[in-house]
Amino acid sequence: MPEKEPVTKMIEWAETALSVLFFTGMFGAIIIQVFYRYFLHAPLVWPYELSVYCYIYIIYVGAVMAARRNSHIAFDILYNRLPQRARLVTGILTNLIVTVSFISILPASIRFIRLFWNVKTSSLGIPEYLVLMSFPLGMALISLCLVSWTVTGLRELKNTGKTQ
């Protein structure tokens, strides 16, 4: 197995650290809420809100991780039967379509987030845009992964053209 690039190692570390951070925050908030609700009979509002916001970030960190590992669910019965060159072309075209779609969504997402720039969350009082930023950040990071794969796929396509 070839040695990983320092940037790849850093991305993997950040994904792991963020996943642990958000999952721990979500789990801790749920434990606090259960304790207060069932043992102290004094339910709190903020743990639920925190757990939901942590879960939202877990979804997007996980989506980026799945994109980087190429482990999203796919119907690849037909794809796997294609010759290598056709698989490369199909992968490149799919990556480009998804990347263009995600990038085209970003301006509208940013405009939407700006509507909530001065709004605070109901119980935690944190800026709402911190929660809403999870979507464009996730889409942008997934797009970076797909662009990287597309460049790699184009190199492989170029190399397969030379050997045939």
N, C-alpha and C positions, 0 to 999 in steps of 0.2 A: 504494500500500500504506500503510495507516494506521500511525502511529507506535505502537510497542509500549509497553505500560505498564511503569513501572520494575520492578514486581514480576516481570513476565514476563521482562524482560531479566535480572534477578537469577537467576531459576529456570533460564533457559537457560544462563547462565554457570556456575552451580553444576553442572548436569547435564554440561556439557562438561568442566569441571575435574575432577569426580569420575570421569567416564569415562576421561579421560586419565590420571589418577592410578592408578586400578585397573588399566587396561590396561598401563600402564608397569610397575607392580609385578608383574603377572602375567608379562609378557614378560621383564622383568629376571630374575625368579626362574627362569624356564625356561632362559634363557641361562646363568645361573650353574650350574644343575644340569647342563646339557649339558657345560659347560666342565669342571666337577669330575669328572663321570662318565667322559667320553671322553678328556680330555687329562691329567688328574691321576690318573685311576683311583681316585678317592676320592669316591664319591657321597655327597651330603648328603641329609638327610631334610627339613629345613625349607623348601627352595625349592618342593618339591611342595605342601606344606601351604599355603604362602603363595599359590601360584598358584591353588589350588582356592578359597581364601577370596576372593581378588580376583575370580575368575570369578563366584562367587556374587553379589558386589555388582554386577558388571557386568550381570548378568542383571536385577537389580531396578532399577538406574539406567536400563537400556535399556527396561524395561517401562514405567517412569514416562514416559520420553521418548516412547515410542510412544503411550502413552495421551494425553499432552498434544498430540501432533501428529495424533492420530486415525489412526494408521497401523498398528494391529494388523490381522492378517489377518481378513477378514470375507467371508462369503458374502452378497453384496449384490445378486445378480441380481434377486430379487423386490423388495427394498428400493428399488432405484433406479427401479423401475417405478411405485412408489406416488406419489400426489400429494404436494406439498410439505407440506401440513398432516399427512397420515398419516405421512410420514417423520419429522416433528418429534415427533409423539406416540410413534411407535415408538422413536425415539432416546432420548426422555425416559424411557420405561418401561424400556428396556434399561439405561440408565445407573443408574436407581434400583434395579433388581434386582441388578446387579453391585455397586453401592455397598453395599446392605444385606447382600449376601453377604459382601463383604470386611470390613465393619465387624463382622458377627456372628462372624467368624473371629478377630478381634483378641483378645478376652478369653482364649480357649483358647490362643492363641499366647503371650500374656504369661505365662499359668500354666505352660506348657511351658518357656519360657525361664527362669523362676524356678527350675525344677528344676536347671538347669545354672549357676546364679548363681556358685557357688564353684568350678566346674570349669575347669581350664586346658586349652588345646589341647596335644596330645601333644608336638610338637617346638618350636613357637614359645613356648609357655607364656603365651599371651595368654588373657584370659577368654573362655570359650566363648560367653557371651551376646553378645559383640560380633559374632560370626559369625551367630548365630541371629537377632539383631535385624534383619538384612537383610529377612526376610520381612514382619514387621509394619510396618516402615518403608515398604517398597515398597507394601504394600496400602493403608496410610494415605495415602500420597502419590497413588497412583492414584485413590483415593476422592475426594481433594480435587479432582483434575482433573475427575472425572466430575460432582461436585457443581457445579463451575463451569460445565461444559457444560450441565448440567440447568437451571441458572438462566438461561443464555443461551438455551437452547431454549424455556424457558417465556416469556421476553420475546418471542422470535420468534413463538411460537404466539399470544401475545396480539396482536401486531401483524398477523399474517395474518388473525386473526379480524375485525379492524377494517376491513381492505381488502376483505373479501368481502361 
